[in-house]
Amino acid sequence: MTKPKFPGPFRHDHASVKNINEVINAQLTLGQQAADWVVARVGSWGFIIGQSSLLGIWAILNVTAWMRHWDPYPFILMNLVLSLQAAYTAPMIMMSQNRQAARDRIEAHNDYEINMKAELEIRAIMEALDAQNVAIAEIHSLLEDLRNNKSRD
């Protein structure tokens, strides 16, 4: 009988997996943090409800003349305020989306590296299982030989 050859222990000589969120968040500039903060607030139901309430109060106060008219109908000042808001919010949303796209590319690359590491480990496991299958087959053969020799005696 030949001695079964088992593969050596698998060496984990790759770098540890990093938390991409921690790495990216540590590199954010103040402007990027501000853009993310604005996008998080503007893209919420709280903002929509708050802005709708504010615009409704603005219109009611100016139409009913309950207070002095500072922006009579057709609400030119409100239109200007909303246009300014849109003019500054849109580029911030774009900056945040561009940064998110860059983050997604980094995460995809990180996923690729993890998949490559997992493939190497799976390959090592499969080699070990193949070697074990050969060893088990040889042991089984030896047991059969011993059983046959015993039955002859």
Summary of the structure (lengths in Angstrom):
residues: 153
radius of gyration: 34.4
end to end distance: 22.0
largest distance: 118.0
contacts: 319
relative contact order: 0.13
helix: 76%
strand: 0%
